[in-house]
Amino acid sequence: MDRQTTVASRVTYTGIGLHSGCDVTISLNPAPADSGIVFARTDLAGTPCVTAKAVNVTNTLRATTLEEGEAKVVTVEHLLAAFSAMGIDNCLVEISSVEPPVADGSSLPFLKLLEQAGSTAQQEMRRPPIVIKETIALRYPDKFIAILPYNGFRITFTSINPHPLLGVQFGDYEITPATFAQELAPARTIGFMHEVEALQAQGLALGGSLDNVVVYDNQHCLTPLRFPDELVRHKILDVIGDLALVGRLAGHVIAVKSSHALNTALAKEIVKASM
């Protein structure tokens, strides 16, 4: 059984938040075994903390929000995906605003940050994975997500979008550090011009731009793509980040049109089943 890991050294990254539009600095710090991924709001009195656990999810509108007491963080899924895929169990994330930097809209900058920090095994504590023994499935009228027993961690996702340049996209990946780094981490958030006004009226997407979102108008993609199927790859990245809220998983996720709401609902069901 593998040992728990944490980052080997402190590293810092500064940028703007996708939805808040605020400048923010995050620092990744070594953390004790069994502490998990903890966000510490350095901009608030007393530096309140929230742990990245499914029970702390309070909102899933356009992103995953975690909240515990006075501490609240949003849009954490890209950073959590990098932690999960690279096998980092414990880290203290000091954050100076309500959400991490959007960076380029993907997990790639966070992956590079973790590579810079390095990792170290915490020899005193083992890291048992959560092994799925029976299928858990959630069905909505036009959406579906399930996790099945499987020796490894695999995600199969079907994305269906009415935009003429998107349509149906399918992705099926065995999640390993190498696969994540090469095939999934670079995939960016997708957005649509017609949604911008509505999102900004809700106080969202205030930091969005062509530099950190793949933007489509009614007929064109305004941002050069990194992959022809970048949308479904990013959807899989989001699943990895949202399911990181339960810890290390052994199972096969199958999803159709899943969202942060459905991903995190599955995470909560997995926690219940593992108790």
N, C-alpha and C positions, 0 to 999 in steps of 0.2 A: 504494500500500500504506500502511495506517495506521501511525502511529508508536506505540511503546510508551507506556503511561501509568502514572502513580503518583498517589497522593493528593497534593493541593497543600499540606495542612497537617495537623498532628497533631490527632486527636480522640480522646476517651475516653468509655467507656460502662461502667457498673457494674450488676451484677445477680446472679442466682443461676444455677448450672448445673442443667440439667434432670435429668440422671442423678446427678450428685454431690451436689446440694443445697448446694454450697459457694458462698460469696460469691466473686465474681470480677470483676476489672476488666480490660478490654482497651483498648489504645491502638493506633490505626492511625497509622502513620508513613510519610512518604515513603521510598522505597527506590530503589537504583540500578537502571538498566536491566539486564535479563537475570537479575535476582535472583529473580523470581517472588514468590509469596505465602509468606512465612516466618513461622512462629510461634516466638516466643522466650519460654521459660518463666522469667519474672522471679522466681518463687517458689523456683527451684532454684539451687543453687550453680553459679556460672559461667554462668548464663543459657543453657542449652543450647537449640539451635534445631532445628526440623524444617521442611522445605520441603513445600509442598502438591503432591506428585507421586504418581502412581499407585503407583510402586514402594514408597512408604512406608506404604501401607495395610497394617495388621496385624490389624484386627478390623472386622467389619461387623454385630455384634449390636446391633440397634436404632438404630445410628448408625454413622458412619464414623470410624475411629480412624487417626491417623497417628503414626508412631513412627520416630525416627532417633537412635541412641545413647541418651543419657539423657533426651531430649526426647520427650514423648508428649502428644498432644491428642486429645480425642474430641468427637463431635457438632459437627463443623466444617462440615457440608454447607450449613446455612442461610446462614452468613457467606460461604462460597465461592460460593454461588449469586448473592449480591448482587455480589461482586467480578466474577464472570463476566458477568452480565447487563449490568452498568454499564461493562464494558470496562476494568477496572483490572487491569493485568498484574503490577505490582510493588508490594508493600507489606510492611512489617515490622509484624507484629501482636504486640505485647507483651501477654502474658497471664499473670495472676497465679494461675492454677489449671489443672487438667487439661482444662477445657472452657470454651468461651465462655458468656456469659450466655444463658439460654433466651429472655429478653425475653418476648414474647407468644406464642412458639411458631412464629413465622413469620420471614420475611426482612425484613419491613417496617421494623423498627427499625434494622437494619443498612443498609438502603437509605437511610434518612433520615440515618444517621451518615455515609455516603459523600457524600450531597448536602451535608452540613455541611462536610465536609473539602474538597470540590471535587476536581478532577483536573487534571493537567498533562501535556502531551505531552513525552516525552523524545526530543528531535529527533535525537539522534545514533544512535538504534537503531530499526530497522523491526520490524514485528510480523507475521511471516508466519503465516497460519492453517494449521492442519492440515486439509488437504483430503482428504476420504474419496473414494478412487478406485474401490474395490471394496467390495461389501457385506460387512460383518462381522456374524455372527449367533451368538448363544449360546442354546441351548435346554435347558431343564430339563423334568421331567415335566409340570408345570403352569404354567411361566413361560417368558417369551421376551423377548429384547431384541436389537435389531439396529440398525445404522446404515448408511444407504445414501447414495450420492453425491447431492449436492443443492447448489444455489447459494444458500446461506444456512444458517440453523440453525433446525431445526424439530423439534418433539417431538410424537408421537402416542402417547397412553397409554390403555390400557384397564385399569381397576381392577375386580376382582371380589371382593366381600366377602360372607360369608354373613349378615351382620347385616341384619335386615329393613328397616332404614332406609337401608342403603347399597347393597347389590346391585351392579349393573353401572353404572359411571360411565366416561364417555369424554371425553377432552380432546385437542384438536389445536391447537397454537399455533406460530406463527412467533415465535421468540424475539428480541425487540428490547427496548431499554431501556423504551420506553413500554408494551409489552405486559406485560413483567415487572412493572413498577411497578403497573399497574392490575389485572391479572388473576391474577397468580401470587404476587407477594411477600407479600400479606396472608394467604394460605392457611396455616393452622396445622396442627401435628402432631395426629394423631388417636390417642386411647387408649381402652381399654375397662376398666370397673370390675373385671371378672373377672381381668384380667391384673395388677392392681396388686400383690397380695401376692406373686405369683411374681417380678415385676420387682424389687420391693424386697428380696426374699430374695437376689437376684443383685447387689444393690448398685446397682440402676438405678431411675430415676424418683423419686429421693429429693427432687427439687426440683419435681416436677410438681404442678400444681393446676389448678382451673377457670380460672385467669387466664392459663395458658400452654399448655393442652392442650384440644382439643375432645374431651370425654369422653362416651362412650355406656355406658348400662347395657344390660340385655337387651332393653329395649323402647323406650327413650327416648334422645334426645340431651340431655345436661344442660347444654350450653353453646350459647348463641345462635350460629347459623352466620353467617359472612360471605358464603358462597356456597352454594347448594343442593348443588353438587358440590365442596365444599371438599376432600374426600379426594383426588380425582384431581388437582386443582390442586396440592395439596401434594406428591403423588407426582412430578409433573412438576418442581416446584421442587427436589426431592431429586435427580432425574436431572441437572438443570443443575449443582447443587453437586458431585455426584460426578464428572461428566465434566469439570468445571473442572480436575481433576487432570491432564489431558493438555494444557491450554492452550486457545487459541481454536480452535473447530471449525467446519468447513463440512460439514454433513451432515444427514440426516433420520433421527432416532431413532424407531423404532417399538417399543413395549414392551407386554407383557401381564403384569400382576401382578409387575412387576419390583421388586427390593429393593435395598438398599445393596450386598449381596453380588454381585448380578448387574450392577448399575450399574458397580461398581468393577472387576469382572472384565472388562467391556467396555472400560473405560478402559485396562486393562493390554494388552488385545488391540490397541487402537488405537495405543498406544505401540509395540508390536512391529511392527505393519504400517507405521509411519511411519519406521522406522529404515533 
